[in-house]
C-alpha cells in the first residue's frame, strides 16, 4: 500500500480502525424510505442553546411576528451559533422549557401561521462562486450551522484553525454507524449534488486541496450516487469503510482513512484535518447558495413501537410527540424513547421536548427491547479493553470512579473517552461502564474549573 500526496492510503479495499463492535444495525425499517417533508406544526419551541459554546440571547419578545429564516437569538461570545425561526407566525413566549438534556432552558415559542413565509433576506446568491474564504465563514456563522452528526459544534469555528496550524484535508463523515439511523444515508442518495456542492464550499472555506468522503460499505447506493456527483473530480475521493461501530467517530474516521492519529487531548486540526458531517455539507450549500439558515434537518423516527417509521425533514423546534404522530403514532406503547441512536442517544422522560440541530433520530423501544440487566461483578475478561476504539481501560476508569478516586480515573485517560458505549455493549457482566466514565469526566472537569477559579 502507498500513500497519496495528501496521505490517503491507496489500494486498500475497506478501511477501518482497531477496536469497535458489531451491533445489529436495525436500519431495514427506514433505509429505503425517501425523506418526507411534513407540514409545519402548530407550534415550535426553539432552544436558544442547542450547540457547543455560549447560549444565545433572545432577539425577539412575546407578540413579535417572525418569518422563516429570521434570526431570533445570537451571542457576542467567541464560540456560539445563532438560531433562527423555523416557521412563520407570532412569538408566543420566551420562556424556560424542558429540553432533551432533562433540564429546562430558555426557548422561543412560536405559534405557526401555517404559511412558512420566508424572511426578506432569503434570496439565492448569484455570486456564490466568487466568495472568498472569510466571506464563506461569515455566512456559515450567520446561518447558525453546527455539526449535524450529534456534537453540534459550530462549523465556522471548526473551519478556522488556531494560529500556527493549517488544514490539508477535509474528511466528510458519511459512515452513519449508529444503529437504526438512516438520515445521512438518505441525504447522500437523494441529494448527492448538494452534498458535493457543500463539500466544495467547505474546501474553499478551510483552504484545503483535497476531500475524502468516508461511507460504510453497507450503503452502496450512497457510494454510487456520490461517485456520479463527484464526476471524476480528482480532488474528492469516495472511500468505502468497513461496517463497524463507531466507524463514524471523528478520531476513528481520521485513522481509518488517513492513518493519522489525533494525539491525546488533541483535535483533528493537530493532524491537519477538518471533519464535517454530510448533513452539515448540505446545510452549508443551502446557506451559501440559497441564503437559507439552518432551520430544518432530517431526523429518522423509528423503532418497533412506531407505526410507520420514516425519515422526516422537519423544522427545528418540532416536538418529539408531533414527529411520532407524523409517523402514524405508536402501534404499541414504548418503554423507552431515545433521542439519537441506542449506543449514544439520550433517553427521554417526556415527548414534550423539541428536536434541535443535533437531533439525528428518535428511537422508540418496546418493553422487551429496553430490559436493563442487573450488573454483576467484573470477571476481568478484558473485552472492554479489546473493543475500546480509544485504546483505554474502561474497567479501571469506571472502577476508580465508582470508588470516588477521580484522580486515578483521569490518570487512566478518562478524558479521552468518546462515550461510544462499546464497553458497556460488550460487557458480559452488564457493568455500567460508560456511565461510570461519564461521572468521572464530569467530576474531573468540575475539579479543573474549580482550580481555574
GIBEL-V176560 format. One record per backbone hydrogen bond with DSSP energy under -1.0 kcal/mol. CO is the residue of the C=O (numbers start at 1). NH is the residue of the N-H. If there is no record, write none. Layout:
co=CO nh=NH
co=CO nh=NH
This chain:
co=2 nh=10
co=4 nh=7
co=8 nh=4
co=15 nh=242
co=21 nh=245
co=25 nh=180
co=27 nh=30
co=27 nh=31
co=30 nh=33
co=36 nh=313
co=42 nh=112
co=44 nh=110
co=46 nh=108
co=48 nh=56
co=57 nh=74
co=61 nh=64
co=64 nh=91
co=66 nh=89
co=67 nh=70
co=68 nh=119
co=70 nh=85
co=72 nh=59
co=73 nh=83
co=74 nh=57
co=79 nh=54
co=83 nh=72
co=83 nh=73
co=85 nh=69
co=88 nh=113
co=89 nh=66
co=90 nh=111
co=91 nh=63
co=93 nh=109
co=95 nh=107
co=97 nh=105
co=99 nh=102
co=103 nh=99
co=105 nh=97
co=106 nh=48
co=107 nh=95
co=108 nh=46
co=109 nh=92
co=109 nh=93
co=110 nh=44
co=111 nh=90
co=117 nh=68
co=119 nh=122
co=121 nh=123
co=127 nh=130
co=128 nh=131
co=132 nh=136
co=133 nh=137
co=134 nh=138
co=135 nh=139
co=136 nh=140
co=137 nh=141
co=138 nh=142
co=139 nh=143
co=140 nh=145
co=141 nh=144
co=143 nh=294
co=145 nh=155
co=152 nh=52
co=153 nh=147
co=154 nh=158
co=155 nh=159
co=157 nh=160
co=162 nh=165
co=169 nh=274
co=170 nh=212
co=171 nh=276
co=172 nh=214
co=173 nh=278
co=182 nh=186
co=183 nh=187
co=184 nh=188
co=185 nh=189
co=186 nh=190
co=187 nh=191
co=191 nh=195
co=192 nh=196
co=193 nh=197
co=194 nh=198
co=195 nh=199
co=196 nh=200
co=197 nh=201
co=198 nh=202
co=199 nh=203
co=200 nh=204
co=201 nh=205
co=202 nh=206
co=203 nh=208
co=210 nh=170
co=211 nh=237
co=212 nh=172
co=213 nh=239
co=214 nh=174
co=215 nh=241
co=216 nh=219
co=219 nh=223
co=220 nh=224
co=221 nh=225
co=222 nh=226
co=223 nh=227
co=224 nh=228
co=225 nh=229
co=226 nh=230
co=227 nh=231
co=230 nh=233
co=233 nh=236
co=235 nh=211
co=237 nh=213
co=239 nh=215
co=240 nh=15
co=241 nh=217
co=242 nh=244
co=244 nh=247
co=245 nh=21
co=246 nh=249
co=249 nh=253
co=250 nh=254
co=251 nh=255
co=252 nh=256
co=253 nh=257
co=254 nh=258
co=255 nh=259
co=257 nh=9
co=263 nh=266
co=267 nh=270
co=268 nh=271
co=268 nh=273
co=269 nh=272
co=272 nh=168
co=272 nh=169
co=274 nh=171
co=276 nh=173
co=277 nh=281
co=278 nh=282
co=279 nh=283
co=280 nh=284
co=281 nh=285
co=282 nh=286
co=283 nh=287
co=284 nh=288
co=285 nh=289
co=286 nh=292
co=289 nh=125
co=293 nh=295
co=295 nh=316
co=297 nh=314
co=299 nh=312
co=300 nh=362
co=301 nh=310
co=302 nh=364
co=303 nh=306
co=305 nh=331
co=310 nh=301
co=311 nh=36
co=312 nh=299
co=313 nh=38
co=314 nh=297
co=315 nh=318
co=317 nh=45
co=318 nh=355
co=319 nh=323
co=320 nh=324
co=321 nh=325
co=322 nh=326
co=324 nh=327
co=324 nh=329
co=325 nh=328
co=327 nh=308
co=329 nh=307
co=336 nh=365
co=337 nh=348
co=338 nh=363
co=339 nh=346
co=341 nh=345
co=346 nh=339
co=351 nh=321
co=353 nh=320
co=355 nh=317
co=356 nh=359
co=360 nh=300
co=361 nh=340
co=362 nh=302
co=363 nh=338
co=364 nh=305
co=365 nh=335
co=365 nh=336
co=366 nh=370
co=382 nh=386
co=383 nh=387
co=384 nh=388
co=387 nh=20
co=388 nh=391
co=393 nh=397
co=394 nh=398
co=395 nh=399
co=396 nh=400
co=397 nh=401
co=398 nh=402
co=399 nh=403
co=400 nh=405
co=401 nh=404
co=404 nh=406
co=405 nh=409
co=406 nh=410
co=407 nh=411
co=408 nh=412
co=409 nh=414
co=410 nh=413
co=413 nh=416
co=414 nh=417
co=421 nh=425
co=422 nh=426
co=423 nh=427
co=427 nh=430
co=429 nh=376
co=431 nh=433
co=432 nh=436
co=433 nh=437
co=434 nh=438
co=435 nh=439
co=436 nh=440
co=437 nh=441
co=438 nh=442
co=439 nh=443
co=440 nh=444
co=441 nh=445
co=442 nh=446
co=443 nh=447
co=444 nh=448
co=445 nh=449
co=446 nh=450
co=447 nh=451
co=448 nh=452
co=449 nh=453
